[in-house]
Amino acid sequence: MEFVASSVPAKATGDHTSALGVDAATYGLADEDKAKIRGEGDEKVLGAIAELFAMKEEGLIKHVGISGMLPWLFSAAN
């Protein structure tokens, strides 16, 4: 699913470690960007997760496991 999520255009060159500081907004990492759904890709990810939990409620699957996207997922779900 993570490859469906909409990407945030970042700077093409330079020191990308600045994404954790002064350039956080450029990379979509600023505090005010935490809960933004950035397009169709993000909507697909959230829809797929909702469907997995619906399947769990129906007893079709026992567990739902998600990794790698947790900070974005929790902020987008709020």
Buried (B, 14 or more C-beta within 10 A) or exposed (E): BEEEBBEBEBEEEEEEEBBEEEBBEBBBBEEEBBEBBBEEBBBBBBEEBEEBEEEEEEEEEEEEEEEEBEEBBEEBEE
